[in-house]
Amino acid sequence: MNVLEYKNIGERLFSETLGNGLRVIVCPKPGFSNSHAFFATKYGSAMQRFEYAGNIYDTPSGVAHFLEHKMFEKEDGDVSDLFAATGAYINAFTSYDITAYHFDCTEKFEENLRTLLGFVGTPYFTEESVQREQGIIRQEILMTEGYPSSVIYDNLRKCLYNSHPIRDPIIGTCESVSQ
């Protein structure tokens, strides 16, 4: 395990890359009552083309954001309820280059960490739940279209990037979400 010492602030950072490629970073904070975990994957909204098992896949804009939402759903309900039962706060976000899930808690850190690692690594999809989520995200898109700052930012990206996927909204469009 690699250790970085930050003597000027009295902290140490431990890191290691596991055999499966997952990079783990731990920063102990003695004396703090709150614990935080962050799980990020290198898959964001700008990654609309990828290769897997020798095949090239093209996806519509908004897929990373859509998957971020869907990962919370499990066969027996919303995984957020498991975090709430332990007093933890869970959230997620998608950017152009990552999708991240994170939680804060004051107790039961290991239990919450197992839940985080489990739900992010085990997707659950049904046709009905996909359609329901498409509707939720379409509503979210329509809400952002009501904010002038969002419209200006979207138009600026379209002017700056002729064909790069960063020109597309992270959330996708109503058309792309339907795909």
C-alpha positions as CSV (number, residue, x, y, z in Angstrom):
1,M,0.0,0.0,0.0
2,N,1.3,3.4,-0.9
3,V,1.4,6.1,1.8
4,L,1.5,9.8,1.2
5,E,2.4,12.0,4.2
6,Y,1.2,15.6,4.4
7,K,3.2,16.7,7.4
8,N,2.1,20.3,7.2
9,I,-1.5,19.4,7.9
10,G,-0.8,16.2,9.8
11,E,-2.5,13.7,7.5
12,R,-1.7,10.5,5.7
13,L,-3.3,9.1,2.5
14,F,-3.2,5.4,1.8
15,S,-3.8,4.1,-1.7
16,E,-3.7,0.9,-3.6
17,T,-4.9,-0.5,-6.9
18,L,-6.7,-3.8,-6.5
19,G,-6.2,-6.7,-8.9
20,N,-9.5,-5.8,-10.7
21,G,-8.2,-2.3,-11.4
22,L,-10.2,-0.5,-8.6
23,R,-8.1,2.2,-7.0
24,V,-8.8,2.5,-3.3
25,I,-7.8,5.7,-1.4
26,V,-8.2,6.0,2.4
27,C,-7.7,9.2,4.4
28,P,-8.1,8.5,8.1
29,K,-9.4,11.5,10.1
30,P,-8.8,10.8,13.8
31,G,-11.2,12.8,16.0
32,F,-13.8,13.3,13.3
33,S,-17.3,11.9,13.9
34,N,-18.4,11.8,10.3
35,S,-17.2,9.2,7.8
36,H,-17.4,9.6,4.0
37,A,-17.0,7.2,1.1
38,F,-16.8,8.0,-2.6
39,F,-17.1,5.5,-5.4
40,A,-16.3,6.9,-8.9
41,T,-16.1,5.3,-12.2
42,K,-14.4,6.7,-15.3
43,Y,-17.7,6.8,-17.3
44,G,-19.3,10.2,-17.8
45,S,-21.5,11.8,-20.3
46,A,-18.8,12.5,-22.8
47,M,-18.0,8.8,-23.1
48,Q,-20.7,8.0,-25.7
49,R,-18.5,5.5,-27.6
50,F,-16.6,2.7,-26.0
51,E,-15.0,-0.7,-26.7
52,Y,-15.9,-3.9,-24.9
53,A,-14.7,-7.4,-25.8
54,G,-13.5,-6.1,-29.2
55,N,-16.8,-4.5,-30.1
56,I,-17.4,-0.8,-30.5
57,Y,-20.6,0.6,-28.9
58,D,-22.2,4.0,-29.6
59,T,-24.7,5.3,-27.0
60,P,-27.0,8.3,-27.0
61,S,-26.3,11.3,-24.9
62,G,-27.4,11.0,-21.3
63,V,-26.7,7.3,-20.8
64,A,-24.2,7.8,-18.0
65,H,-26.7,10.0,-16.1
66,F,-29.5,7.5,-16.8
67,L,-27.4,4.7,-15.4
68,E,-26.5,6.8,-12.3
69,H,-30.3,7.0,-11.6
70,K,-31.0,3.4,-12.3
71,M,-28.3,2.0,-10.1
72,F,-30.2,3.0,-7.0
73,E,-33.1,0.7,-8.0
74,K,-33.0,-2.9,-6.8
75,E,-35.6,-5.7,-7.1
76,D,-36.7,-5.1,-3.5
77,G,-36.8,-1.3,-3.7
78,D,-34.6,1.8,-3.6
79,V,-31.2,1.3,-2.1
80,S,-31.4,4.8,-0.6
81,D,-33.7,3.2,2.0
82,L,-30.9,1.0,3.2
83,F,-28.7,4.0,3.8
84,A,-31.5,6.0,5.5
85,A,-32.1,3.0,7.9
86,T,-28.5,3.4,9.2
87,G,-28.7,7.2,9.3
88,A,-26.5,7.7,6.3
89,Y,-26.9,10.2,3.5
90,I,-26.4,8.9,0.0
91,N,-26.1,10.8,-3.3
92,A,-24.6,10.6,-6.7
93,F,-23.7,12.8,-9.7
94,T,-22.6,12.5,-13.3
95,S,-20.0,14.8,-14.9
96,Y,-18.5,14.7,-18.4
97,D,-15.8,12.2,-17.3
98,I,-17.1,10.4,-14.2
99,T,-20.1,9.0,-12.5
100,A,-19.8,9.0,-8.7
101,Y,-21.7,7.7,-5.7
102,H,-21.0,8.9,-2.2
103,F,-22.3,8.7,1.3
104,D,-21.8,10.3,4.7
105,C,-22.5,8.6,8.0
106,T,-21.7,8.9,11.7
107,E,-21.9,5.1,12.4
108,K,-22.1,1.8,10.7
109,F,-19.5,2.9,8.1
110,E,-18.5,-0.7,7.1
111,E,-22.2,-1.7,6.6
112,N,-22.8,1.4,4.4
113,L,-19.6,0.8,2.5
114,R,-20.7,-2.8,1.7
115,T,-24.0,-1.5,0.6
116,L,-22.3,1.1,-1.7
117,L,-20.0,-1.4,-3.3
118,G,-22.8,-3.9,-3.7
119,F,-25.4,-1.7,-5.4
120,V,-23.0,0.0,-7.7
121,G,-21.7,-3.3,-8.9
122,T,-25.1,-5.0,-9.3
123,P,-27.5,-3.4,-11.8
124,Y,-31.2,-4.2,-11.9
125,F,-33.3,-3.3,-14.9
126,T,-36.8,-4.2,-15.9
127,E,-38.6,-2.8,-19.0
128,E,-41.2,-1.1,-16.7
129,S,-38.5,0.5,-14.5
130,V,-36.6,1.8,-17.5
131,Q,-39.7,3.4,-18.9
132,R,-40.5,5.0,-15.5
133,E,-37.0,6.4,-15.3
134,Q,-37.1,7.8,-18.8
135,G,-40.2,9.8,-17.7
136,I,-38.5,11.0,-14.6
137,I,-35.4,12.2,-16.5
138,R,-37.5,13.8,-19.2
139,Q,-39.2,15.9,-16.4
140,E,-35.7,16.8,-15.1
141,I,-34.7,17.9,-18.6
142,L,-37.8,20.1,-19.0
143,M,-37.1,21.7,-15.6
144,T,-33.5,22.6,-16.6
145,E,-34.8,24.1,-19.8
146,G,-36.6,26.7,-17.6
147,Y,-33.3,28.0,-16.2
148,P,-31.7,30.7,-18.5
149,S,-28.2,29.8,-17.1
150,S,-28.7,26.2,-18.2
151,V,-29.9,27.2,-21.7
152,I,-27.0,29.7,-22.1
153,Y,-24.4,27.1,-21.0
154,D,-25.9,24.4,-23.3
155,N,-25.8,26.8,-26.3
156,L,-22.3,27.9,-25.5
157,R,-21.1,24.2,-25.5
158,K,-22.8,23.7,-28.9
159,C,-21.0,26.7,-30.3
160,L,-17.6,25.7,-28.9
161,Y,-17.8,22.0,-29.8
162,N,-18.9,21.1,-33.3
163,S,-19.0,17.3,-33.0
164,H,-17.5,16.3,-29.6
165,P,-19.9,14.7,-27.2
166,I,-19.1,17.4,-24.5
167,R,-21.5,19.6,-26.5
168,D,-24.4,17.4,-25.4
169,P,-26.1,18.0,-22.0
170,I,-24.9,15.6,-19.3
171,I,-28.5,14.8,-18.6
172,G,-29.2,14.1,-22.2
173,T,-32.1,15.3,-24.3
174,C,-35.8,14.1,-24.3
175,E,-35.0,12.4,-27.6
176,S,-31.8,10.7,-26.5
177,V,-33.4,9.5,-23.2
178,S,-36.2,7.8,-25.3
179,Q,-33.5,5.8,-27.1
